[in-house]
């Protein structure tokens, strides 16, 4: 999760990077690496552990975008679940999170307040009796949708393609036929046809049950959604 605070005195934005603890259970160390520190571990930014999340605040120059990821316990990479965007990294099947910072516009002087002119008084008319209308029926609540990007190997575009195909939750993904998932990827073109969904259903089943620790252990054995 990203929180941005643009400074008024200079073209700089304070960006607070946040990673929920459920994304890195039992983590001893979480580091922030990206374009802003050359992806070097010796320049990495340690994230402070709170009750529910890890946080780090960095001042970044506005008017550009930065790629970044979180490094857990020195060996497992995790993306931000609510980044501004995701782009392919130099490593096959791996995506980096992206934060976009806009150019800060110059502050405009406040517009003068118009003087209030009292409206002419109108003669009061008796209000017509309103017929009672039946109370509107409550609309059925929409089906729950899950963030499929938590599944290793699924990026934002593939999550969108699956949602368009009616697969928009961990439960529907875990119960979907493998042939249907492959058909969705093949229709999207060769860039998505190359992805291997072999472990997606297994991961989705654990996520649907809320078994995040088991999911983490499984994902540590994966790279781009495939067994290493």
WOHUDA-V858749 format. One record per helix or strand. SS is the DSSP state (A for helix, B for strand). FROM is the first residue (numbers start at 1). TO is the last residue. If there is no record, write none. Layout:
BEGIN
ss = {SS	SS}
from = {FROM	FROM}
to = {TO	TO}
END
This chain:
BEGIN
ss = {B	B	A	B	A	A	B	B	B	B	B	B	B	A	A	A	A	A	A	A	B	B}
from = {2	12	21	30	35	41	45	48	53	64	76	85	95	148	156	170	178	190	200	212	222	226}
to = {6	20	23	34	37	43	46	49	61	72	78	88	101	150	164	175	187	193	208	219	223	227}
END
